[in-house]
Amino acid sequence: GEQVEQRPPHLSVREGDSAIIICTYTDSATAYFSWYKQEAGAGLQLLMSVLSNVDRKEEQGLTVLLNKKDKRLSLNLTAAHPGDSAVYFCAVSDDTNAYKVIFGKGTHLHVLP
Amino acid sequence: NAGVIQTPRHKVTGKGQEATLWCEPISGHSAVFWYRQTIVQGLEFLTYFRNQAPIDDSGMPKERFSAQMPNQSHSTLKIQSTQPQDSAVYLCASSLEWGGEQYFGPGTRLTVL
């Protein structure tokens, strides 16, 4: 079945710096890609989703890149601020079972003031 | 819109006791999902309902775990004879349609002593 690897598990950056989180997946049939943010004691908040026909998407200081050849998905937070400190998860699913989301193990991001 | 509601937020049980977790999906959402989150395993899919019908419970442990959705306004996850390894955060999510964006509740943290 699908395997998702996420790195790094922990990331510390200074306020204003960028933070990059990467996920790799194994199933070439993967069609849906998402990034979630989880703050302490809260559920997961969807940040951005892309379909497999999209290579790049930018919204509100976040950039998602999809490299289907290398089966790699990345999230770039430009100009991170302390409010971005949280755990970030990538998530993927395929066309056949779009509801069955496979999550990465998460990245604990700490933005230092 | 209150979002997905999960109760209780925290539950402590003794080994061998039963635990029932509740989820109220967003009104109008036809799909409900249950996930388990632990440090070691990360986020694991447990089960999925669509229009109250169980569609996929492939992630549910075969023994002691059961989920129901008696009406469109709530779903329950029941764990019989709880064991320490059942300790986790149990997350419920709902979506408008079967492959759509999933909205997560805050989770129930279950601690089995």
Interface residues (C-beta under 8 A of the other chain):
Chain A: Y32 S34 Y36 G41 A42 G43 L44 Q45 L46 S49 F89 S93 N97 A98 Y99 K100 V101 I102 F103 G104 K105 G106
Chain B: V4 A31 F33 G42 L43 F45 Y48 R50 I55 D56 L91 A93 S95 W98 G99 E101 Q102 Y103 F104 G105 P106 G107
